[in-house]
Amino acid sequence: MMHRCLAVIIAAFAVSSAGAETTQIAVAANFTDAAKAVAEAFKAETGHDAVLSFGSTGQLYTQISQAAPFDVFLAADRKRPAMAATEGFGVPDTEFTYAIGQLVLWSAETGQVTGKETLLDPKLTRIAIANPDAAPYGAAAVQAMQNLKVYDLLAPKIVEGSSITQTFQFVATGNAEIGFVAGAQLGERGGSAWIVDPSLYDPIRQDAVLLTHGADNPAAVAFLEFLKTPKAREIVESYGYAVEP
């Protein structure tokens, strides 16, 4: 009887393993930690593996347009997933908003950032933002400074990171006294921060899209479906993002 039970368990495991697939996910840099947590939960729930590649949204889109073998694109904006769908790289009507980001002015130094007035501190020499052409958080930072009427004054002090991750590192290492980063990057970190008034920039709605390369990949389709579940949405919110009702 024991041998029979063991055989049944082994057979069940074999069926489960045989159904497991792998999907390649292109992920906007700001969503790094949250994506890792989602991928781990996805693995536990479905058995499928999600292999994550991180970069700025613009860089990732360039790779996708050059036939990089990604199955799913988690962008930091709505523009590129829509472009993917219209330009033949994405499956039409699969786009949806998986997270809404928050722009924060941050310094690794306690007391450095007190509010928007910090931007006018004459002692500041470097302000970090992500490349506004490639990273939506960088575009939002420029928009916020323009609406505050300080962009022209601050332009000579701006240093650009290629992605929001590099921008965060500039500030974390002191290579820039302050910088505009994603709220989700701060976690339990110290320092000082000002949550930028959302009325100063267009909402950072982050969309996902199924890419044509992954259209026939069950794991890719399952990953996008999992991203819509209450469990995944709870993870996303726990990393400092909002989700659509």
N, C-alpha and C positions, 0 to 999 in steps of 0.2 A: 504493500500500500504506500509506504514511504517513497519507493522508487517511482511509483505512478504519480504521486503528488509532485515530486521533484521534476518529472518529465513535463507535467502540465505547466509548472512555473517557468521552466526553461523555454518551452514553446511560446508562452505568453510574452516573455521577454524578447524573444527573437522576432515576434510579430511587431512588438512596439519599436524595436530597434530598426526593423526594416522600413517602418513608416516614417522614421525620423529623417529630416532633410536639413540642409544648410542654406541660409540666405545671406547675401552680402548687402549690408545696409550702409549708405552714405549719410553721415550725421553731422549737422552743423555743430561747430566746436562748442558753442555755449551750452549745448544739451548733453555734453560728455557724461557727466556723472549720472544724470537721470537716465540716459540711454543704457548705461551699463546695468543699472538696477532693473530697468524694464526688460532688458535682454535676459537677465538672470531669472526673473519671474516667468518670462515667456518659455524658457528652457524647462523650468520646473512644471509648467502647466501643459506644455505640448510635446516636449521631447525634442523639438527642433532647435537647432543652433542658429543664433544670429551673430554673424561676424561683423563687427563695427569698424568703420573707417571714418576718422574725424578730419575736419578742415573747415575753412570758411565756406559759406554758401556759394559765393562766386567761384572759388577754386573748384569746389565739388561739381558745380554745374558745368564748368569747362571740361572736366574729366568725363562727365557723363556724355557731353556732346561729342567727345572724341572716342566714344565706344568703350569707356571703362565698364567692367562687368558688374555693375551694381544692380540690385533687384528693387531696392526701395530707397527713396530719397526723403530724409527728414531735414527740411530746410529751415532757415531762420527767418524766412519771409514767405509771402504768398506768390510773389512774382515768379520765382524760378520754377516751382512746381507747375504753375499755369503755363509757363513757357515750354516746359518739358512736354506737357500734354498737347500743346498746339504745334510744336516743332517735331513731333514724332518720336521723342525719347521716353515719353510717359504714356500711360494708358488713360485716355480721356474719361472724365467723370469719376476718377478714383481719388481726387484731391480732397483733403479735409484738414481742418485746423486741429492740431494735436496739443498745442501749448500756446500761451500768450505770455510774452516775456516782459520783464521789468527793467528799465534802465536806471542805473545807480551811479552817482558820483562818489568815488571811494578813494581813501588814502589808507595806507598801512599804518600810518601814525595816528595815535589817539588825539582827538581834538583838532586835527588838521582841517577836516571838512565840517563846517557848521551849517551849511545851506548854500543857496545859489550865490550868496555874497562871497563865498570862497573863491569863485572864479575871478573875482576882481582883486585878489590879494596880489600886490605888486611884487612880493617876494617869490612868487611862483616862476619857475623857469621852464618846466616841462609838464604838459598835460597830454595824457595818452588817450587815444581813441583807436578803434579798429578801422581799417581801411574802408571808407564809406562806399566805395565802388564794389567791394566784395562782401562786406559784412553788414547786415541790416542794423546791428547795434551801433556801428559806426555812422551809418546814415542817420539814425535816430539822434545820435549825439550832436551831429552837425545841425540838424533841424532844431534841436533844443537850444543850442547856443545862438542860432540865428533868431529864434523867437524871443530869446532873452536880450537880444541886441548886443551880444558880446563877441560874436564870432570873428569879426574883422580885427578886433583888438587882440584876441587870443591866437589867431592863426599862426603867428611866428613861433608860438610856444608849443604848438601841437606836434606830437610824435605819433606816427601811425604803426600799429601792429598789423601783421598780415591777417590775423584772425582775432576774435575776442579772447582766445586763450593767451596769445602772445601779448595782447594789450594788458590783460590781467597780470601777467608776469612782469611787465614793465613797472607796474605800480607796486606789486608785491616785493620786488627786489630793490625798490627805491630809485630805479632809473627814471621814473617820473614821479613827482610828488603826489599827483592826483590823476585820476583817469575815469572815463566813463566805461563801466563794465556791466555785465549781466547780473542782476540781483541773485540769480541762482548760483553764481560762482562764490558768493560770500559764505554761505553756510554758517558755521560757528566761528568764522574768522573774526579777529578783533579789528582794530583800527577805527576809522570814523567814516560815516557815510551819510549821504543825502539821497533819498528816493526822489528821483526827478519827477516833477509833476507830469502825469500822463497827458495833460492837455497841451504840453509843449512839443509833442512828437506824435506821429501817426502810430496807432497800435502795432506792436510787434507781434503780429499773428504768424505763427510758425506752422506751415502746412507740410503735409506728407503726400507723397504720390507713389503709386505703383509704377515702376519703370518697365518699359517693354521687355527688357532683358529678363525680368522676373515674372512676366505675365503667366507663364506656365509652371512656375515654381510654387508648389503648395505651401512651402514654409514662408515665402514672401507674402502670399495672400493671407496666411494665418497670422503673420506678424502685424500686418495692418489692422486686421480684425481684433487682435488682442489689444492693440493700442487704443481701441475704442471702449474697452471693457472697464467696469468700475475699478477693478484691481489696478490696471495700468494708469487710469486717471488719478487714482489716489497716490500712486508713486510720483507721477508728474507734479501734482500739487505739493507733495512733501519736499520737492526740490525747489520750491519758490516760484512756480509758475501758476498761472490761472488756466482753467480749462473752460470750454464753452458749456453752457447749461445742457 
